[in-house]
Amino acid sequence: MITILISVGVTCGLMLALTVLLLLAERRLVNFGRCKIDVNHGAKSVEIEGGESLLASLKSGGIYLPSACGGRGTCAYCKCVVTSGGGPVVPTEEPLLTGEEIKNNVRISCQVKVRNDLAVEIPEELLSVREYTGRVERIRDLTHDIKELRIRLLDPPTIEYAPGRYVQLETPAYGDNPEGVFRAYSLSSVPSDAGYIELVIRLVPNGLCTTWVFEHLHEGDEVHFTGPFGDFRLSETGKPMIWIAGGSGMAPFWSMIRHLKETGNSRPVTYFFGAVAQRDLFYLEELTALAEELPWFEFIPALSGKDIADWSGEKGLITDVVRRRVEADTPAEGYLCGSPGMIDAAIAVLHEKGITDERIFFDKFA
């Protein structure tokens, strides 16, 4: 058995090495010449030297698709439609695409090599995505494992976005991290504060970006990010809203509630926020004050930990609290932000309460 495992390991190693050599040989020996990428039927055009990925080629032309894995083909954020010139779907794309997507020419752009002219279609709003340079003006501890960054924009000096959008913060090479990576973070600032952005970042053990933020980033440092991205935003129906979040899922809702107040929008909101212990709660005083000031806003924090005897608020998983507090057949819309497990559980509860999928909006942290 050990001999078989060793043989399999050696074979896999040789195949990996051969793949790397082939890629290097292609990059060095094959000249694909100048290639043109037509974007959205002539809305934009990019001309580059062939051989790079479609994701990287679009970026070199100032067109930024979302990507959280650094082009490694694992996050599937960089999907776009390739209407011509993309070649067949490669094996690394297949697990990330549905049969319907493959039928409709959806591709994983970081896995598509530009070897000839291509035509692609991307969401119109991505054409306005920019690369920004800013300076960190404040780093504030919100909890033991969550920090708030306030970044002043340098170039361009302002940004426009709707509450709920996110940006991709660039982490430069540092320590054992040999290359820069991008990670997505929801904007917690309000759009009226156009010369700044704020981000709420929770420490992920061994996370490349969060480790950099917590251990290497300092006030006064220059940072780079792209954005805004995303389609998580408030609808325009005017229906009552149920917000559900935990941890750094607070970020878009902290933006939304202040934006609603600023714009005089009194649309009813019930905000459920879940945490384990009191040390995990933040913006508690500010949200409590807003709930006292705004008759259309209710804030319901809940704790699910064991040692919470001195906590007088709601107790239990936030989804259980929602189940207890929300009436059946509510006409409300649901807005969710957090981990995949929390969101899936929250959607199930909202279904129980008669809120159908077309009235549920979410931002799922991968």
LUMRO-652505 format. One line per field, with one value per residue (C-alpha): residue in three letters; x, y, z. Coordinates in steps of 0.25 Angstrom, whole numbers, plus 5000, padded with zeros to 4 digits. Example, Ala and Ser with C-alpha at 12.3 -4.5 7.8 and 13.67 -1.06 7.14 Angstrom:
LUMRO-652505
residu: (ALA,SER) .
x: (5049,5055) .
y: (4982,4996) .
z: (5031,5029) .
This chain:
LUMRO-652505
residu: (MET,ILE,THR,ILE,LEU,ILE,SER,VAL,GLY,VAL,THR,CYS,GLY,LEU,MET,LEU,ALA,LEU,THR,VAL,LEU,LEU,LEU,LEU,ALA,GLU,ARG,ARG,LEU,VAL,ASN,PHE,GLY,ARG,CYS,LYS,ILE,ASP,VAL,ASN,HIS,GLY,ALA,LYS,SER,VAL,GLU,ILE,GLU,GLY,GLY,GLU,SER,LEU,LEU,ALA,SER,LEU,LYS,SER,GLY,GLY,ILE,TYR,LEU,PRO,SER,ALA,CYS,GLY,GLY,ARG,GLY,THR,CYS,ALA,TYR,CYS,LYS,CYS,VAL,VAL,THR,SER,GLY,GLY,GLY,PRO,VAL,VAL,PRO,THR,GLU,GLU,PRO,LEU,LEU,THR,GLY,GLU,GLU,ILE,LYS,ASN,ASN,VAL,ARG,ILE,SER,CYS,GLN,VAL,LYS,VAL,ARG,ASN,ASP,LEU,ALA,VAL,GLU,ILE,PRO,GLU,GLU,LEU,LEU,SER,VAL,ARG,GLU,TYR,THR,GLY,ARG,VAL,GLU,ARG,ILE,ARG,ASP,LEU,THR,HIS,ASP,ILE,LYS,GLU,LEU,ARG,ILE,ARG,LEU,LEU,ASP,PRO,PRO,THR,ILE,GLU,TYR,ALA,PRO,GLY,ARG,TYR,VAL,GLN,LEU,GLU,THR,PRO,ALA,TYR,GLY,ASP,ASN,PRO,GLU,GLY,VAL,PHE,ARG,ALA,TYR,SER,LEU,SER,SER,VAL,PRO,SER,ASP,ALA,GLY,TYR,ILE,GLU,LEU,VAL,ILE,ARG,LEU,VAL,PRO,ASN,GLY,LEU,CYS,THR,THR,TRP,VAL,PHE,GLU,HIS,LEU,HIS,GLU,GLY,ASP,GLU,VAL,HIS,PHE,THR,GLY,PRO,PHE,GLY,ASP,PHE,ARG,LEU,SER,GLU,THR,GLY,LYS,PRO,MET,ILE,TRP,ILE,ALA,GLY,GLY,SER,GLY,MET,ALA,PRO,PHE,TRP,SER,MET,ILE,ARG,HIS,LEU,LYS,GLU,THR,GLY,ASN,SER,ARG,PRO,VAL,THR,TYR,PHE,PHE,GLY,ALA,VAL,ALA,GLN,ARG,ASP,LEU,PHE,TYR,LEU,GLU,GLU,LEU,THR,ALA,LEU,ALA,GLU,GLU,LEU,PRO,TRP,PHE,GLU,PHE,ILE,PRO,ALA,LEU,SER,GLY,LYS,ASP,ILE,ALA,ASP,TRP,SER,GLY,GLU,LYS,GLY,LEU,ILE,THR,ASP,VAL,VAL,ARG,ARG,ARG,VAL,GLU,ALA,ASP,THR,PRO,ALA,GLU,GLY,TYR,LEU,CYS,GLY,SER,PRO,GLY,MET,ILE,ASP,ALA,ALA,ILE,ALA,VAL,LEU,HIS,GLU,LYS,GLY,ILE,THR,ASP,GLU,ARG,ILE,PHE,PHE,ASP,LYS,PHE,ALA) .
x: (5000,5011,5018,5005,5003,5018,5016,5003,5010,5022,5013,5005,5017,5023,5010,5010,5024,5021,5009,5017,5028,5018,5012,5026,5030,5017,5019,5034,5033,5019,5017,5002,5004,4994,4980,4968,4957,4943,4935,4920,4918,4928,4925,4940,4952,4965,4978,4989,5000,4993,4997,4992,4978,4966,4965,4979,4977,4964,4971,4983,4972,4966,4954,4953,4945,4943,4953,4956,4966,4977,4974,4975,4962,4955,4946,4938,4935,4942,4931,4928,4921,4931,4923,4935,4949,4950,4952,4946,4944,4956,4955,4959,4946,4936,4934,4931,4921,4907,4902,4893,4905,4913,4902,4901,4916,4919,4934,4944,4952,4965,4965,4963,4976,4976,4982,4974,4963,4951,4938,4932,4920,4921,4911,4910,4913,4927,4931,4931,4940,4953,4966,4968,4979,4977,4983,4979,4975,4970,4971,4961,4958,4944,4945,4956,4957,4950,4956,4951,4959,4956,4963,4965,4964,4976,4974,4963,4959,4945,4936,4921,4914,4901,4900,4903,4914,4928,4943,4955,4966,4980,4990,5004,5015,5020,5026,5024,5013,5021,5011,5000,4985,4972,4961,4946,4941,4927,4927,4922,4923,4912,4912,4911,4925,4931,4945,4947,4943,4942,4943,4940,4950,4950,4962,4963,4973,4985,4977,4987,4979,4974,4988,4994,4983,4985,5000,5006,4997,4998,4992,4998,5001,4997,4987,4981,4967,4958,4943,4932,4926,4914,4899,4895,4887,4873,4862,4852,4839,4837,4834,4838,4851,4857,4872,4880,4895,4907,4921,4927,4914,4910,4918,4907,4896,4904,4905,4890,4884,4892,4889,4874,4874,4882,4873,4860,4855,4846,4845,4842,4855,4856,4871,4875,4890,4896,4908,4914,4918,4917,4931,4927,4917,4921,4914,4904,4903,4901,4891,4883,4883,4878,4867,4862,4863,4856,4842,4843,4856,4857,4871,4871,4885,4885,4896,4897,4909,4909,4914,4903,4896,4897,4892,4878,4875,4871,4878,4881,4885,4881,4872,4864,4862,4857,4848,4842,4841,4836,4821,4816,4813,4820,4820,4835,4848,4860,4874,4885,4900,4910,4915,4909,4904,4897,4891,4885,4879,4873,4867,4860,4854,4850,4843,4836,4830,4825,4837,4839,4853,4849,4848,4862,4875,4888,4903,4910,4924,4932) .
y: (5000,5010,5007,5010,5023,5027,5024,5032,5044,5043,5042,5054,5062,5059,5063,5076,5079,5076,5085,5097,5094,5095,5108,5114,5109,5114,5128,5129,5122,5125,5139,5141,5155,5167,5162,5171,5169,5175,5178,5179,5180,5192,5199,5197,5191,5186,5182,5174,5164,5151,5140,5145,5141,5149,5154,5160,5165,5172,5178,5183,5191,5197,5187,5181,5168,5163,5153,5148,5137,5144,5137,5123,5118,5115,5127,5127,5142,5146,5140,5147,5143,5140,5141,5138,5134,5127,5113,5101,5101,5095,5085,5096,5103,5092,5090,5105,5106,5100,5093,5105,5114,5106,5106,5121,5123,5127,5126,5127,5139,5135,5122,5127,5130,5141,5135,5142,5153,5151,5157,5157,5162,5167,5175,5189,5194,5188,5198,5208,5201,5208,5205,5215,5219,5224,5226,5220,5231,5222,5208,5205,5193,5190,5176,5167,5162,5172,5185,5197,5204,5218,5222,5235,5235,5240,5236,5237,5247,5242,5230,5227,5215,5210,5204,5189,5190,5185,5187,5178,5182,5179,5172,5174,5163,5162,5151,5138,5143,5145,5152,5162,5157,5164,5161,5167,5175,5182,5197,5201,5216,5225,5229,5244,5243,5242,5245,5233,5219,5210,5195,5186,5174,5162,5154,5141,5131,5130,5139,5146,5160,5160,5156,5168,5177,5173,5171,5180,5191,5205,5218,5227,5215,5216,5205,5201,5195,5194,5195,5197,5183,5175,5175,5175,5187,5192,5190,5202,5195,5202,5189,5187,5180,5170,5170,5159,5159,5154,5158,5167,5165,5177,5186,5188,5190,5201,5208,5206,5210,5223,5225,5223,5234,5244,5243,5244,5230,5224,5210,5201,5193,5182,5178,5165,5164,5151,5149,5139,5148,5163,5165,5162,5173,5186,5199,5195,5209,5216,5206,5207,5222,5221,5212,5222,5233,5227,5221,5212,5205,5194,5188,5174,5168,5154,5145,5130,5127,5119,5130,5141,5141,5156,5158,5164,5164,5152,5139,5128,5127,5139,5130,5125,5139,5143,5131,5135,5150,5151,5148,5138,5143,5156,5165,5169,5167,5160,5165,5156,5157,5147,5133,5123,5115,5126,5131,5117,5116,5130,5127,5115,5123,5134,5123,5118,5133,5133,5142,5136,5136,5148,5156,5151,5158,5154,5156,5142,5143,5132) .
z: (5000,5004,4990,4983,4990,4987,4973,4972,4979,4969,4957,4962,4965,4951,4944,4952,4948,4934,4934,4940,4929,4918,4923,4924,4910,4904,4911,4906,4892,4887,4882,4880,4875,4878,4882,4882,4893,4889,4901,4901,4886,4884,4897,4900,4894,4899,4891,4898,4895,4895,4905,4918,4924,4920,4935,4934,4920,4924,4936,4927,4919,4932,4933,4946,4948,4963,4967,4981,4979,4971,4958,4963,4958,4972,4975,4962,4964,4950,4942,4929,4915,4904,4891,4882,4882,4896,4891,4899,4913,4921,4932,4943,4939,4939,4954,4955,4944,4943,4931,4927,4929,4920,4909,4910,4908,4922,4926,4937,4932,4940,4933,4919,4911,4901,4889,4878,4877,4887,4889,4903,4911,4925,4934,4930,4944,4944,4933,4944,4953,4956,4963,4975,4983,4997,5011,5024,5033,5044,5049,5061,5069,5069,5076,5080,5065,5057,5052,5045,5034,5030,5017,5010,4995,4988,4973,4969,4980,4981,4979,4976,4981,4986,5000,5000,4990,4993,4988,4986,4995,4990,5000,4995,4996,5011,5019,5013,5004,4991,4982,4984,4986,4986,4996,4996,5007,5008,5009,5023,5020,5015,5000,5004,5010,4996,4999,5009,5010,5023,5024,5035,5035,5043,5046,5039,5045,5035,5025,5015,5015,5030,5035,5027,5032,5047,5047,5037,5032,5040,5040,5029,5020,5005,5000,4987,4984,4972,4972,4974,4972,4975,4974,4988,4990,4995,4986,4982,4986,4999,5006,5021,5023,5031,5033,5038,5040,5049,5051,5040,5032,5040,5029,5018,5029,5036,5023,5019,5032,5032,5018,5020,5031,5023,5011,5020,5016,5027,5021,5033,5037,5047,5049,5055,5059,5064,5073,5082,5094,5098,5094,5080,5079,5073,5068,5080,5086,5072,5067,5080,5079,5065,5069,5080,5070,5058,5060,5048,5052,5062,5066,5072,5076,5081,5088,5086,5095,5108,5118,5116,5129,5131,5117,5117,5102,5093,5094,5084,5070,5062,5053,5065,5069,5056,5056,5070,5066,5052,5049,5039,5025,5027,5014,5017,5009,5015,5014,5019,5021,5027,5025,5016,5027,5034,5021,5017,5031,5030,5017,5022,5034,5024,5015,5028,5030,5015,5010,4996,4988,4980,4993,4999,4996,5002,5002,5005,5010,5004) .
